[in-house]
Amino acid sequence: MRDVPGKSRKRPLASVAAEARTSITVQTAAGLAEAELACPAGTPAGLLVLGHGAGGSIDAPDLRAVTSAALDAGIAVGRVRQPYLVAGRRAPAPAAQLDIAWTAVVQHLRALLEAKWAAVPVLVGGRSSGARVACRTADATGAVGILALAFPLHPPGHPEKSRAPELEVRVPLLVLQGARDPFGGPDQFPAGVVVHEVAGADHRLAGPALAAAVSGAVGWMSATLASGESARR
């Protein structure tokens, strides 16, 4: 698969490993994107790339919880800021631009890690809008699996406007969905989609049940990465 062209400003990878965290900028066809990359000690089991929600940030509680748990499991994590957010705009860019920028950053992060650790299997995901982008671009990014947090299955109050077709992916998919999410409850997802219900949570996925859901998701990620690595051999 051909990498999407892009230039970046970053510190050398050696400092990524030594300091564990680094900020990266990537010039994409849709504008300047940013990523916060965190690496565990030693060789990572894989790379998880996460996108933010339409009006949120990469510091949303669920994204931070997944990042921390993934690092503890030996998985490198990149949290991506879309160009519109980097530019200070609140309104999201059109889907096509989101997808272009996301694909470029995922491929750049993969190349950055593979320059040091050879083949690195990649998981993609995010919350809300970020989960939609990850699903739409799964083929383009070469992901081995998708973690969707608070997937917005439909606009609140309009279940007839379903986004279920975006969930028709060709790699393993896990959805963490709040029991009271107005964008679609766990029981509204199509048969065949693996959904973990986060008890008591709404679209923010905040609450005491999030920790257990994230713990289960990390187990799923580790198994998916191991399967993806075996398939690449």
C-alpha positions, 0 to 999 in steps of 0.5 A: 500500500502506497503511503499518502505523501506528507511532511512532518516536523518531529523529534527523532524516533530515538527520543520517542522511545527514550521520552515515551511521548512526543508531539508530531505535525503532519502536513496532509492534503486537507491541512496540517494535522497533529498527533500525540504519540506515546510509546511503551517501554520496549518493542510495542505489540502494535500501534493504536491510532485514535481520533477525537469527536466532532466537537471534542478533543483528544483529551476526552476521558474515554480516549485518555482511559484507553490510551493509558490502558493500551500503554500498560498493555505494551501498545503504542498510541497515537491520538490525532487532531484533525486539521480543522481543530488544529486551525482553531475551527469548531465546525468539522470538515466534510467527511472526505477531508476528515478521511484524507487527513486521517489516512495520511496521519495513520500511515505516517505514524505507522512508518515512523514506528516501522523505521525502528521496529519493523512491521507494526500491526495497526488498530484504528479507532476513536470516539463518535465522529472519530470512530466513523472516520476510522471505520470508513478508512479501515481499508485505506489505513491497512488496519487489523481492527477497529475500536469504536467509542460511542459510535453515533449510530444515528442523530438523536431522535432520528433512528431512521437516519442510520449510519449502520453501513459505515460499520460494514468493515472487513476487520474485527470491530469492537464498539463500546456504547453507553446504555443511555447514548441518544445517538443509538443504544447498544441494542440498536446496532446491527446483528453481527456487530460486537457491542460492549454496553457501558452501564449507566453511560451516555454519549460521553461514556463517563461513569464508573463502568468505563474502567471495566469496559476499557479493560475488556477492550484492551484484552480484545486489542491485544488478541486482535493485534496478535492475530494481525501480526500472525497474518502478516508473516 
